[in-house]
Amino acid sequence: MADPIRALATMNGRFAQPFAQTMLVRPKAREDAGAFAAHCAAMDFEFTTEWADNNIPYVAPLLRDFAAGRGQIRYLEIGAYEGRNLAFMDWLLPAKLDVTVIDPWFDEALNPEEKYHAVEPRFRRNVAKLNFTSLATRKGFSTYELPKMLEAGERFDLIYVDGSHTAWAVMVDLAYCAALLDIGGMMVLDDYWHDESEIGGPGVKQAVDRFHGVFRNYFEITAVYRQVALTKIAEIPR
């Protein structure tokens, strides 16, 4: 479980100024959370959680700025669950996204509880109501799927990372996403304050801090709140 006070006390020094700017200076879109909730009700989606909605006031202006003046955006989302964040993206940036999604949805070893059997069918019904230009789904773990995508030469403009919360998996996700992302593209890394994964051991925060420590010359810190947004400014030698 994330402990915001502990996380603040151990904040990566490189993130402190962007965090202050995001929280105190950057414009917020507080009305968008309510507008999106109303949209979800009108569309009769089958969502059982509202996890992503806490980020809307911060991420909505960020994404609008990113999309301004762009044509179609190649968008990768790692960890779709029931599709609520996809619905938000479709609502915020209608007809702008060519989407690829990676999610295992159910795995006997990872989430053997019966309730998880219903998640993927619910996802399918929810995304059937969306209007993306294209939508490709890759059922599996991102740590296995991302290397295949890199080998195939896939590239993206915008990547949302919200898969496993173990530091190992997040590090793998970030390393591959950094290579899949075009220069000028942006990665939005969710749940930054989680410094311990749900199954124990180091979590998202440690992975993000160390990734940026190694590759800070290739990414600009665009925003820091519950999420970290990094914009790629140079190609990484590999």
C-alpha positions in Angstrom: 0.0 0.0 0.0 1.3 3.5 -0.8 2.1 5.8 2.1 2.1 9.3 0.6 3.9 10.8 3.7 6.7 8.3 3.6 6.9 8.7 -0.2 7.2 12.5 0.1 9.9 12.1 2.7 11.9 10.0 0.4 11.1 11.8 -2.8 13.6 11.7 -5.6 15.3 15.1 -5.6 15.1 15.4 -9.3 11.3 15.1 -9.1 10.8 17.7 -6.3 10.6 20.9 -8.5 8.4 19.3 -11.1 6.1 18.0 -8.3 5.8 21.5 -6.9 5.1 23.0 -10.3 2.5 20.4 -11.1 0.7 20.8 -7.7 1.0 24.6 -7.4 1.5 26.1 -10.9 0.2 23.9 -13.7 -3.6 24.4 -14.5 -6.0 21.8 -13.1 -9.1 20.5 -14.8 -11.1 19.7 -11.7 -14.4 19.9 -13.5 -13.4 17.1 -15.9 -13.7 14.4 -13.3 -17.3 15.1 -12.8 -17.9 15.5 -16.5 -16.3 12.2 -17.2 -18.3 10.5 -14.5 -21.5 11.8 -16.0 -20.3 10.5 -19.4 -19.7 7.0 -17.9 -23.2 7.0 -16.5 -24.8 8.1 -19.8 -22.8 5.4 -21.7 -23.9 2.7 -19.2 -20.4 1.3 -18.8 -19.9 -1.7 -16.5 -17.1 -0.3 -14.4 -16.7 -1.5 -10.8 -13.8 0.8 -9.8 -12.9 4.5 -10.2 -9.1 4.2 -9.6 -8.1 6.4 -12.6 -10.4 9.3 -11.8 -8.1 10.7 -9.1 -5.6 11.6 -11.8 -8.0 13.4 -14.1 -7.5 17.0 -12.8 -3.8 16.7 -13.4 -3.6 14.4 -16.5 -6.4 16.0 -18.6 -4.6 19.3 -19.2 -1.3 17.4 -19.8 -2.9 15.2 -22.4 -4.7 18.0 -24.1 -1.5 20.0 -24.4 0.3 16.9 -25.8 -2.4 16.2 -28.4 -2.7 19.8 -29.6 -1.5 20.1 -33.2 -0.9 16.4 -33.6 -2.6 14.1 -36.0 -3.4 10.5 -35.0 -1.6 9.4 -31.9 -0.3 5.8 -31.5 -1.2 5.0 -28.0 -0.1 2.0 -25.9 -1.8 1.2 -22.6 -0.3 -1.4 -20.2 -2.9 -2.7 -17.7 -6.4 -2.0 -19.0 -8.5 -4.0 -16.5 -12.1 -3.0 -17.2 -11.2 -0.3 -19.7 -12.1 2.8 -17.6 -8.9 4.6 -18.5 -9.4 3.8 -22.1 -12.9 5.3 -21.8 -11.4 8.4 -20.4 -8.9 8.6 -23.2 -11.7 8.2 -25.8 -13.7 10.9 -24.0 -10.8 13.3 -23.7 -9.3 12.8 -27.2 -12.1 11.5 -29.4 -11.1 10.0 -32.8 -7.4 10.8 -32.1 -6.0 7.5 -30.9 -4.8 4.3 -32.6 -4.8 2.0 -29.5 -2.8 -1.1 -28.4 -3.6 -2.7 -25.1 -1.7 -5.2 -23.1 -3.3 -7.1 -20.2 -3.4 -10.7 -19.0 -6.8 -10.1 -17.4 -6.8 -13.5 -15.7 -3.9 -15.7 -14.7 -4.3 -18.8 -12.4 -1.1 -18.1 -10.5 -1.4 -14.3 -10.3 -5.1 -13.8 -9.5 -6.9 -17.1 -9.0 -10.0 -15.6 -7.4 -13.2 -16.3 -9.2 -14.1 -12.6 -9.6 -11.3 -12.1 -12.0 -12.9 -14.4 -14.6 -15.5 -11.6 -15.2 -13.0 -8.8 -15.8 -12.1 -9.5 -19.5 -15.7 -10.0 -20.7 -16.6 -6.7 -18.9 -13.6 -5.0 -20.6 -14.8 -6.3 -24.0 -18.3 -5.0 -23.5 -17.0 -1.6 -22.3 -14.6 -1.0 -25.2 -17.2 -2.0 -27.7 -18.9 1.3 -26.9 -15.7 3.3 -27.6 -14.8 5.0 -30.9 -11.1 4.5 -31.3 -9.7 4.6 -34.9 -8.2 1.2 -34.2 -7.9 -1.1 -31.2 -5.5 -4.0 -30.9 -5.4 -6.2 -27.7 -2.5 -8.3 -26.7 -3.6 -10.8 -24.0 -0.6 -11.6 -21.8 2.0 -10.1 -19.5 3.7 -6.9 -20.7 7.1 -8.3 -19.7 6.6 -11.0 -22.4 4.6 -8.9 -25.0 6.8 -5.8 -25.1 10.0 -7.6 -26.4 7.9 -9.0 -29.2 6.6 -5.6 -30.1 10.1 -4.1 -30.1 11.3 -6.9 -32.3 8.4 -6.2 -34.7 9.5 -2.6 -35.0 6.3 -1.1 -33.4 6.5 2.6 -32.3 4.3 4.8 -30.1 3.7 8.5 -29.4 2.0 8.0 -26.0 2.3 5.2 -23.5 0.4 4.7 -20.2 2.1 2.2 -17.8 -0.1 0.7 -15.2 0.7 -3.0 -15.1 2.4 -4.9 -12.4 3.4 -2.9 -9.3 6.6 -5.0 -8.6 9.8 -3.0 -9.2 11.2 -5.8 -11.4 8.2 -5.8 -13.8 8.0 -2.0 -13.8 11.7 -1.7 -14.7 11.2 -4.2 -17.6 8.1 -2.2 -18.8 10.0 1.1 -18.6 13.1 -0.2 -20.4 11.1 -1.5 -23.3 8.6 1.4 -23.4 11.6 3.8 -23.6 12.7 2.0 -26.7 9.2 1.8 -28.2 8.5 5.5 -27.7 9.3 8.0 -30.4 11.3 11.2 -29.7 8.8 13.8 -28.6 6.5 11.1 -27.2 5.4 10.9 -23.6 5.1 8.1 -21.0 2.7 8.4 -18.2 3.7 6.2 -15.3 0.9 5.5 -12.8 1.0 4.9 -9.0 4.3 6.5 -8.5 3.9 6.6 -4.7 3.6 2.8 -4.4 6.9 1.9 -2.8 5.9 -1.6 -2.0 4.1 -4.0 -4.3 0.9 -5.8 -3.4 2.8 -9.1 -3.2 5.7 -7.6 -1.2 9.0 -6.3 -2.2 10.0 -3.0 -3.8 7.3 -1.3 -5.9 6.7 1.3 -8.6 8.5 4.2 -6.9 11.9 2.5 -6.7 11.7 1.4 -10.3 10.7 4.9 -11.6 13.4 6.6 -9.5 16.1 4.2 -10.7 15.0 4.3 -14.3 15.1 8.1 -14.4 18.4 8.1 -12.6 20.0 6.0 -15.5 18.1 7.6 -18.4 17.6 11.2 -17.2 19.5 12.6 -20.2 16.9 11.1 -22.5 13.7 12.2 -20.8 12.3 15.6 -19.7 10.2 15.4 -16.5 6.9 16.9 -17.7 4.8 16.4 -14.5 4.8 14.7 -11.1 1.7 14.0 -9.0 0.3 10.5 -8.3 1.7 9.8 -11.8 5.0 10.8 -13.4 5.0 12.0 -17.0 8.3 11.8 -18.9 8.8 13.2 -22.4 11.5 11.6 -24.6 14.0 14.1 -25.9 16.7 11.8 -27.4 17.1 8.3 -28.6 18.7 5.9 -26.2 21.7 4.0 -27.4 21.1 0.2 -27.3 
